[in-house]
Amino acid sequence: MSAVRRIAGILWPSFLVACGMEVLVFALIDPIHSYCGADALRLSRQGIYTVSFFVFWLMAAASSACTTLLALPSEKETAQ
């Protein structure tokens, strides 16, 4: 599998998961009315949505990257 295809296989599904997480989390929570540290950063509601989306995307990408790493063939399998 090429490196570009592997990266796309990590980033695209994690992007979709981040979109779903954003919808689920912010359908239940209003970021302005909850304490999440955004007051110290002086972020607007849209800023909180943006930062949290990238955090969700990073977390999902890390999960996908771990799955991809674990799915790679071992040295024993490639030697045969």
N, C-alpha and C positions, 0 to 999 in steps of 0.2 A: 504494500500500500504506500502510495507516495505521501510525502510530508504535507503537501497542500490538502490532499484529500483527508488525511488524518486530522489536521487542524480544523477543516470544515466540519468533519464529523464530531468534533468536540464543541465548536462554537455555535453551530446552528441549533442542535437540540437544547443546549444550555440557554440560548437566547429565548427559545419558546418556553422553557421552564420558568425563566425570569419574568416573562410576560404574564404567565399564569399566576406566579407568586405575587406579582405587583397587584393584579386584579383582586386576588383573594385577600391579601393583607389589607389593602386600602379600601376594600368594600366594607370591612369591619372596623377599621381604625382611622380616625381623622388625625393626621400627624400634628396638626396645630394644637389640638387639645390633649395631647399626650406628651410626657416628658421623654425625649429621646436624645437629648444633647444638642438638638438643633437650635435651641435658644442661644447657646454659647457661640454657635457658628453664624447666627443671624441669617438662617436660611428661610426662604419663603416656602409655601406649601409645594410649589412646583420644584423648587430646589431639593426638598426632602424626597419627593417622588423620584427625581433624577438620580440622586445619590443612592437611594435605596435600590433602584433598578440595577445600577451597576454593581452594587454589593450582592444582590441576588444572582446576577449574571456571573460574577466571579465565583460565588459559591457553587453554582451549578456547573460551571466550566471546570472547576477543580474536581468535582465528582466525576464528570465525564472523562477528564484526563486520567484519573486514577483507574477508571474502568478500562480505558484504552491501554494503559500501561500493563494492567494485569492480564489483558487479553493477548498481549504479544507472545509469540512462541518462545519457549525457553531455549537455552543453548543446546540442550540434549535433543530437542525436537528438530532444530535446524541442522544439527550435525548428521542426522540420519538420512 
